[in-house]
Amino acid sequence: MQITLDLPPETFSILRLAPHEFSQALCLAAALHWYSKGLISQEKAASLAGLDRTDFILALAREQMDSFLVDWEDLQQEIDRG
């Protein structure tokens, strides 16, 4: 699927990215954001970013983001059950 965005021409010069590089960066940024919010799985995020899971985890590390999300309430419930 293709999506068209209207962006000011200076967008690419400000970021120093060619249009295709901007597109890749935008997909990675969306994947990182949605993964960090717990909206998509790591596997889906990696796919959205056009990466394998290892490279997606490395991208998370570069951005100093958590590689694995923990729902502390769910963890506490598991501990209480155990």
Secondary structure, DSSP 8 states (H G I E B T S, - for coil): --------THHHHHHT--HHHHHHHHHHHHHHHHHHTTSS-HHHHHHHHT--HHHHHHHHHHTT--SS---HHHHHHHHHH-
